[in-house]
Amino acid sequence: MFRRREPVPFAFIAEAERYRSNITPPRPERPSNGQIFGRTLVGLTVVAGLAGSLLFGLPALSPGQAPLHTQQSEASDNR
């Protein structure tokens, strides 16, 4: 990186930190009704996906429950 050879006075740095401009930035545009509806729909979709994955995932993670249907092959029955 390029380094400055001359030292920068501390007063200059301190003054730069508290510099305030007299120009006000433009106000941000308000979102339209369609944008608000779209953001709400996306948020609800994400929440519904998380709730659904929790709903379907918890039975698979719960220990100690016997499976409802066990498969047995015919080879194990012919001993």
N, C-alpha and C positions, 0 to 999 in steps of 0.2 A: 504494500500500500504506500501511497505517497504521504510523506511526513513533512510537516511544516518545519522550516529551519528556525524561524524567528519565534520567540516565545509570545504567547497570547496573554495579555494582562488579565488578571483575575476579575477586575472590575468590569471588563467587557463581557466576560462569561456570565457574571451575576446579573448584569443589565439585560442580557439576552434572555435570561430565564423569566424575567418579569415583564417583558415587552408586551404591550397590549395594542392591538390595532384599533384604529378608529373606523374601520370598515366592518359593517355587520354582514355576516354570511346570509345568503338567501334562505328563507324558510323551506324546510323539506315539504315535498308535495304530499298531500293526504292520499292514502290509498283509496281506490274506487271501491264501490260496493262489490264488484266482481272479484277484486283482489282479496277483500276481506272474506268473502264467501269461500274462495279457493283456499286461503290459508286455514280457515276453520275446517274445511273438508279434509285437507291434508292432515291436520292435527288430530281430528277424530279418527281418521283411518289408521294413523300410527298407534293411537291409544287402543283402538279395537284390535289391531294386530297383536299388540303386547298382551292384552287381556286374553285373546284367543289362544296364544301360545302358552300362556300360563294355565289356562283352563284345560288344554289338551296335554300339556306336559306334566302336570302334577300327578296324575294317576300313574304315569310311567316311572316317576321318580320315587313313589312311595314304597318303602320296603315292607316285607312281611306278608304281602298278600299273595295267595296262591293263584295261579292262572286259572281262568274259568274253564278252559278246554286244553287238555294235554294231548299231544299227538303221540301215538305209539306206532312203531313200524311193525309189519307182520313178521319180520325176521326175529324180533325179540320175543314174539309169542310162540315160535316154533322150537323152543329149546328142548 
